[in-house]
Amino acid sequence: MCPIAKPGVETKLKKRTLTNLYNQRSAWLNMAHKALDKAVANAYGWTDYTPEMADEEILRRLLELNQERIG
């Protein structure tokens, strides 16, 4: 069974897309991303991770991990 929108809110619901959600970058979404980033860094053992860490440093570390796993 498909949910049916209440009359008069169809247009509003059409605007509720993932793209629009990410473009709005609400506070709760930013907090969720930061929590996820920290959890992933912890999983990699990066105890010195901060949200300010440069993308280049993150990519360098990921490349290093991949090279270690290749052998």
Distance bins in CASP14 RR format, pairs under 12 A and 6 or more apart:
PFRMAT RR
TARGET T0000
AUTHOR 0000-0000-0000
RMODE 2
METHOD distances of the structure
MODEL  1
3 9 0 0 0 0 0 1 0 0 0 0 0
3 13 0 0 0 0 1 0 0 0 0 0 0
4 10 0 0 0 0 1 0 0 0 0 0 0
4 13 0 0 0 0 0 1 0 0 0 0 0
5 11 0 0 0 0 1 0 0 0 0 0 0
5 12 0 0 0 0 1 0 0 0 0 0 0
5 13 1 0 1 0 0 0 0 0 0 0 0
5 14 0 0 0 0 1 0 0 0 0 0 0
5 16 0 0 0 0 0 1 0 0 0 0 0
6 12 0 0 0 0 1 0 0 0 0 0 0
6 13 0 0 0 0 1 0 0 0 0 0 0
7 13 0 0 0 0 0 1 0 0 0 0 0
8 14 0 0 0 0 0 1 0 0 0 0 0
9 15 0 0 0 0 0 1 0 0 0 0 0
9 16 0 0 0 0 1 0 0 0 0 0 0
10 16 0 0 0 0 0 1 0 0 0 0 0
12 20 0 0 0 0 0 1 0 0 0 0 0
13 20 0 0 0 0 0 1 0 0 0 0 0
14 20 0 0 0 0 1 0 0 0 0 0 0
15 21 0 0 0 0 0 1 0 0 0 0 0
15 23 0 0 0 0 0 1 0 0 0 0 0
15 24 0 0 0 0 0 1 0 0 0 0 0
16 24 0 0 0 0 0 1 0 0 0 0 0
17 23 0 0 0 0 1 0 0 0 0 0 0
17 24 0 0 0 0 0 1 0 0 0 0 0
18 24 0 0 0 0 0 1 0 0 0 0 0
18 29 0 0 0 0 0 1 0 0 0 0 0
19 25 0 0 0 0 0 1 0 0 0 0 0
20 26 0 0 0 0 0 1 0 0 0 0 0
20 29 0 0 0 0 0 1 0 0 0 0 0
21 28 0 0 0 0 0 1 0 0 0 0 0
21 29 1 0 0 1 0 0 0 0 0 0 0
21 30 0 0 0 0 0 1 0 0 0 0 0
21 32 0 0 0 0 0 1 0 0 0 0 0
22 29 1 0 0 1 0 0 0 0 0 0 0
22 30 0 0 0 0 0 1 0 0 0 0 0
22 32 0 0 0 0 0 1 0 0 0 0 0
22 33 0 0 0 0 1 0 0 0 0 0 0
23 29 0 0 0 0 0 1 0 0 0 0 0
24 30 0 0 0 0 0 1 0 0 0 0 0
25 31 0 0 0 0 0 1 0 0 0 0 0
25 32 0 0 0 0 0 1 0 0 0 0 0
25 33 0 0 0 0 1 0 0 0 0 0 0
25 34 0 0 0 0 0 1 0 0 0 0 0
26 32 0 0 0 0 1 0 0 0 0 0 0
26 33 0 0 0 0 0 1 0 0 0 0 0
27 33 0 0 0 0 0 1 0 0 0 0 0
27 34 0 0 0 0 0 1 0 0 0 0 0
28 34 0 0 0 0 0 1 0 0 0 0 0
28 35 0 0 0 0 0 1 0 0 0 0 0
29 35 0 0 0 0 0 1 0 0 0 0 0
29 36 0 0 0 0 0 1 0 0 0 0 0
30 36 0 0 0 0 0 1 0 0 0 0 0
30 37 0 0 0 0 0 1 0 0 0 0 0
30 51 0 0 0 0 1 0 0 0 0 0 0
31 37 0 0 0 0 0 1 0 0 0 0 0
31 38 0 0 0 0 0 1 0 0 0 0 0
31 51 0 0 0 0 0 1 0 0 0 0 0
32 38 0 0 0 0 0 1 0 0 0 0 0
32 39 0 0 0 0 0 1 0 0 0 0 0
33 39 0 0 0 0 0 1 0 0 0 0 0
33 40 0 0 0 0 0 1 0 0 0 0 0
33 51 0 0 0 0 1 0 0 0 0 0 0
34 40 0 0 0 0 0 1 0 0 0 0 0
34 41 0 0 0 0 0 1 0 0 0 0 0
34 49 0 0 0 0 0 1 0 0 0 0 0
34 50 0 0 0 0 0 1 0 0 0 0 0
34 51 1 0 1 0 0 0 0 0 0 0 0
34 52 0 0 0 0 0 1 0 0 0 0 0
34 53 0 0 0 0 0 1 0 0 0 0 0
35 41 0 0 0 0 0 1 0 0 0 0 0
35 42 0 0 0 0 0 1 0 0 0 0 0
35 51 0 0 0 0 0 1 0 0 0 0 0
36 42 0 0 0 0 0 1 0 0 0 0 0
36 43 0 0 0 0 0 1 0 0 0 0 0
36 51 0 0 0 0 0 1 0 0 0 0 0
37 43 0 0 0 0 0 1 0 0 0 0 0
37 44 0 0 0 0 0 1 0 0 0 0 0
37 46 0 0 0 0 0 1 0 0 0 0 0
37 49 1 0 0 1 0 0 0 0 0 0 0
37 50 0 0 0 0 1 0 0 0 0 0 0
37 51 1 0 0 1 0 0 0 0 0 0 0
37 52 0 0 0 0 0 1 0 0 0 0 0
37 53 0 0 0 0 1 0 0 0 0 0 0
37 55 0 0 0 0 0 1 0 0 0 0 0
37 58 0 0 0 0 1 0 0 0 0 0 0
38 44 0 0 0 0 0 1 0 0 0 0 0
38 45 0 0 0 0 0 1 0 0 0 0 0
38 46 0 0 0 0 1 0 0 0 0 0 0
38 47 0 0 0 0 0 1 0 0 0 0 0
38 48 0 0 0 0 0 1 0 0 0 0 0
38 49 1 0 0 1 0 0 0 0 0 0 0
38 50 0 0 0 0 1 0 0 0 0 0 0
38 51 1 0 0 1 0 0 0 0 0 0 0
38 53 0 0 0 0 0 1 0 0 0 0 0
39 45 0 0 0 0 0 1 0 0 0 0 0
39 46 0 0 0 0 0 1 0 0 0 0 0
39 49 0 0 0 0 0 1 0 0 0 0 0
40 46 0 0 0 0 1 0 0 0 0 0 0
40 49 0 0 0 0 1 0 0 0 0 0 0
40 51 0 0 0 0 0 1 0 0 0 0 0
40 53 0 0 0 0 0 1 0 0 0 0 0
40 58 0 0 0 0 1 0 0 0 0 0 0
40 61 0 0 0 0 0 1 0 0 0 0 0
40 62 0 0 0 0 0 1 0 0 0 0 0
41 47 0 0 0 0 1 0 0 0 0 0 0
41 48 0 0 0 0 1 0 0 0 0 0 0
41 49 1 1 0 0 0 0 0 0 0 0 0
41 50 0 0 0 0 1 0 0 0 0 0 0
41 51 0 0 0 0 1 0 0 0 0 0 0
41 53 0 0 0 0 1 0 0 0 0 0 0
41 57 0 0 0 0 0 1 0 0 0 0 0
41 58 0 0 0 0 1 0 0 0 0 0 0
41 61 0 0 0 0 1 0 0 0 0 0 0
41 62 0 0 0 0 0 1 0 0 0 0 0
41 65 0 0 0 0 0 1 0 0 0 0 0
42 48 0 0 0 0 0 1 0 0 0 0 0
42 49 1 0 0 1 0 0 0 0 0 0 0
43 49 0 0 0 0 0 1 0 0 0 0 0
43 65 0 0 0 0 0 1 0 0 0 0 0
44 53 0 0 0 0 0 1 0 0 0 0 0
44 58 0 0 0 0 1 0 0 0 0 0 0
44 61 1 0 0 1 0 0 0 0 0 0 0
44 62 0 0 0 0 1 0 0 0 0 0 0
44 64 0 0 0 0 0 1 0 0 0 0 0
44 65 1 0 0 1 0 0 0 0 0 0 0
44 66 0 0 0 0 0 1 0 0 0 0 0
44 68 0 0 0 0 0 1 0 0 0 0 0
45 61 0 0 0 0 1 0 0 0 0 0 0
45 65 0 0 0 0 1 0 0 0 0 0 0
46 53 0 0 0 0 1 0 0 0 0 0 0
46 57 0 0 0 0 1 0 0 0 0 0 0
46 58 0 0 0 0 1 0 0 0 0 0 0
46 60 0 0 0 0 0 1 0 0 0 0 0
46 61 1 0 0 1 0 0 0 0 0 0 0
46 62 0 0 0 0 0 1 0 0 0 0 0
46 64 0 0 0 0 0 1 0 0 0 0 0
46 65 0 0 0 0 1 0 0 0 0 0 0
47 53 0 0 0 0 0 1 0 0 0 0 0
48 57 0 0 0 0 1 0 0 0 0 0 0
48 58 0 0 0 0 0 1 0 0 0 0 0
48 61 0 0 0 0 0 1 0 0 0 0 0
49 57 0 0 0 0 1 0 0 0 0 0 0
49 58 0 0 0 0 1 0 0 0 0 0 0
49 61 0 0 0 0 1 0 0 0 0 0 0
50 57 0 0 0 0 0 1 0 0 0 0 0
50 58 0 0 0 0 0 1 0 0 0 0 0
51 58 0 0 0 0 0 1 0 0 0 0 0
52 58 0 0 0 0 0 1 0 0 0 0 0
53 59 0 0 0 0 0 1 0 0 0 0 0
53 60 0 0 0 0 0 1 0 0 0 0 0
53 61 0 0 0 0 1 0 0 0 0 0 0
53 62 0 0 0 0 0 1 0 0 0 0 0
54 60 0 0 0 0 1 0 0 0 0 0 0
54 61 0 0 0 0 0 1 0 0 0 0 0
55 61 0 0 0 0 0 1 0 0 0 0 0
55 62 0 0 0 0 0 1 0 0 0 0 0
56 62 0 0 0 0 0 1 0 0 0 0 0
56 63 0 0 0 0 0 1 0 0 0 0 0
57 63 0 0 0 0 0 1 0 0 0 0 0
57 64 0 0 0 0 0 1 0 0 0 0 0
58 64 0 0 0 0 0 1 0 0 0 0 0
58 65 0 0 0 0 0 1 0 0 0 0 0
59 65 0 0 0 0 0 1 0 0 0 0 0
59 66 0 0 0 0 0 1 0 0 0 0 0
60 66 0 0 0 0 0 1 0 0 0 0 0
60 67 0 0 0 0 0 1 0 0 0 0 0
61 67 0 0 0 0 0 1 0 0 0 0 0
61 68 0 0 0 0 0 1 0 0 0 0 0
62 68 0 0 0 0 0 1 0 0 0 0 0
62 69 0 0 0 0 0 1 0 0 0 0 0
63 69 0 0 0 0 0 1 0 0 0 0 0
63 70 0 0 0 0 0 1 0 0 0 0 0
64 70 0 0 0 0 0 1 0 0 0 0 0
64 71 0 0 0 0 0 1 0 0 0 0 0
65 71 0 0 0 0 0 1 0 0 0 0 0
END
